[in-house]
């Protein structure tokens, strides 16, 4: 193991973990506040990546694609919550699973009709198509640094919103004690709409940010959905801080495992999840059972 390869894996794990956080933070909020098992969350990540591809191809700029993905996520999430999910909150989890599975099929068919089934690439912006020297003999791609910074800025904004605003306090109360929201006379529909819109926007933004770093292809969100659920379980339902630290931990274990122990890497994160569930069934940052 050389210093340059070790630093590369550390930075890669940080970037991957932060992208996982953008996806899983929305998932944990939706799951923790709304009680919905949204299997279509991975498809939302895919939609963000295809949005980056379509917009970048049309206007030649990824920087326009990013706000388009974020605003499109807010609009899509609002529409999904208002016209679909709102009617499933009090229904059985099986009904919710069937709804979100139907959405996966709908999104995949829509993607196939609009852009086909080919693999696409999104070019890195020309201004960021260079590497930054870190140590002698090792440079790291500038765009990857930008992805890290963008994720950190979004994470900081989300933390401030959750911890320092009135709506954030309401969301925390709804995640920990849902009955408090009704007792205080707060309209739960507004809370649900806001949470779902923000969660969807984060997933689309993650997909758009990562599009230049990987191919854009059908079903690209499936594996990330599974890992995001692992992040949510380890961090604790409804805990944004739990999702943050859990995502960084999973990013480190997965990236280092693939680099230095590829045969065990696929198993390591699930073993970790099993250990956490045995030790703290509500997750590392979840509420302890009474």
N, C-alpha and C positions, 0 to 999 in steps of 0.2 A: 504494500500500500504506500503510495507516494503522497506527499503533502498536497500536490496539485489535484490529484484524483479525489482525495479526502475533502478538500475544500469545494470541489465541484459537486460532490454528492451532498454536502451540507447545504449549499445554496439551492440545489435542485429540490432537496427535501423541504426547505423553507418555502420555496415557490409552490410546490405541490400541496403542502399543508395549508397554505393560505388560500389557494383555490378551493381546496376541500372545505375550508371554513365558509367561504362565500356560499357554497352549495348547501352545506349542512346547517348553517345558521338559519336559513329560511326554512329548511325542513324541520328543525327542532322547534322553531316558533309556531309553525303551522300545526305540528303534531302536539306540542305542549299546550297551546292556547285553544286551538280549534278541535283537537282530538281526532284529526283526520289522518289516516294512513295514506299519504299521497304517493302512490307508486309511479305517477306520471312526472315526478320531480326531475328525474333523469332526462326525460324528454324535453323539459323546459331548458335544461342545459344545452341539449342538442339544438333546440330552436335558436338559442343565443349564438351558437357557433355558425349556423346557417345564415342567421341575420348578418353576422360579420362578413361572411363570404359574399352574400348578395349585395350588400351595401358597398363593400370595398370594391367589388367588380363594377358596380354601377357608377360610383363617384370617384374611385381611385384613392380613397382615404379610409384607413381603419379608425382614425380619430372621430370621424362622423358616425361610424358604425357603433362605437361604444355608447354614446348617449342615445342613439336610436334603439339599441338593445335594452338599455335601462328603462327608457320611457315606454317602449313596447312591452316590456315586462310588467310595468305598473298597469298599463291598459289591459293586457291579457289577463293578469291576475285579478283585476277588478271585475272583468267580465265573467271569468270562471267562478269567482266567489258569488257574484250577484245572481247568476242565472243557473248555476249547477250546485255548487258545494253547500250553499245556504240551506238547501232542502235535505241535506244528508247528515247534518251534525248530530241529530238525535236518533239516527238510524243505526242499525247494527254495523259493526266493522266490516262484515262480509259485504254489505251493500256498498260501503265506501271503497273497498278493494275492487269490486266489480266496476264501479264508476271510473276509478282511476285507470284500471286496466283498459276499459273502453276508450279512455282518452289517449292512452299510449297508441292503440291501434289507429285512432283518428289522426293523431299527429303524424304517425308514420305514413299513413296513406296520403295525407296532405303534403308532406315533404316529398313523397315519391312523385306526385302529380306536378308539383311546382318546380322542383329542381332535379328530379330523377334520382337514380340509385348509384351514381358514380362517386368516386372519392375525389374530393377537391382540396386545394390548398389556398391559404390566405397569405399573401406576401407580408413580410415584416416591413413596416414603414421605412422608407429609404433613410430618413434622418436617424434611425436607430439600428441600422443594419451594420453594426460594428461591434467589436469586443473591447471591454475595459480591462486593462492589466490589473491583476490582483497581487500576485507574487511573481517572481522570476519563473518564466516558463508556463505561466497559467493566466489566461484571460477568460472573462465571463461575458456572455452576450448581453449587450446593453438593453435589449428588449426584455430579457428575463428580469433584469433589475427593475425596469419600469413596471412589469407585472407585479413584482413584490411590493413596490411602493404603492401602486394603485390599490392592491388588496389591503395593505396596511391602512391607507387613508379611508377606504370604505369600512374596514373593521372599526377604526377609531370613531367614524361618524355613527356607526351602528351602536357602539357602546355609549356614546354621548346621548344618542336618541333614547336608548333604553333606560339609562341610569339617571339622566338629568332633565328629562322632559315629562310633562304631565301624561302624555300618551304613553310614554315608556313605563311610567309607574302603573298605569292601568293595565298595560300588557303584562308586566311582571305579576301583578295581582291576579290577572286572569289565568296565568300559567300555574301559579301556586295555589290560589284559592278562588276558583271560578265563581263561587257563590257570592264573593265580595262585590263583584261587578254588578250583579243584580241588586244586591242590598244597597249599594250607593246610588242606584237609579241611573246608571250609565247605560246608554244604548249599546247592547252587545254587537249589533249589526255593524256599527261603525268600527268597532275594534276588530271584528273578524275581517271586514273588507280591507282595512289597513294592513293587518298582518299578512293576509294572503297576497296582497299587491306587492308588499315589500319583499316577501319571500320569493315570489316569482321573479321580481326584478333582479334580485341577487343571483339567482340561478342563470338567467339569461346573460347577465353581465359577466359571470364566470366563464360561460361558454364563448362569449365574444372575445374576452381577454386571451383565452387559451387557444383560440382558433389558429393563430399563426405558428404556434408551437407544435401542433399535431394536425393530422389530416382531419378534414370534415367529412363525416361518413354516416350512413344510416346506423341507428341503434347505438351511437357513440356514448350515450349517457347511461347505458344499462349497468356497466361495471361501476361507474362512479356512484350510481344510486345505491348499490349494495354497500360500498365502502362508506358512503355518507350515513347510512343507517347504523353502521358500526360506530362511527364518530358520535352520532346522537346517543346511542346506547351507552357508550363509555362516558361521555360528558354529562349525560343526564337530560331527561326530557325538559324542554322549555328553558334550558340554561344556555345563554349565548356565550358566557365566559367558559362554560364547560365545553361547548362546541369548539371554541378557539383553541384551548389547550389540548383538547383531544385530537383535533385536526392536525396540529403541529406534531403531536406524538405519533399519530398514524403516518403522517407524511415522512417522518424520520425513519420509522421502522420499515415502512414499505420501500422507500428509496434505498436505504442502506442494505436492506435484505436483498433486493434485486441486484445490487452491485457486488455484494460480497458473499452472500449465501442464497443464490437464486433458487435452490431446491427447497429451502425452508421459508422463503419470503411470503409465499402465498398462504402459508398456514399461520405465520406469526401473529398477524393482527387478529385472527379469530381466536387464537389461544389467549391473547391479551383480553379480548372481550369476554371470554368465558371466565377468566380469573377475576375480572372486575365485577361481573355479575354474581359470582360466588361471594366476593368480599363486600360489595356494595350494590345490591340489586337495583337501586335507583340511580346508579351512575356516580362518577367521582364528584360531580358538583350538583347532583340532584338532591331533593329533599329526603332525609332519612325517614324510613317508615316509623309509625308510632305504634 
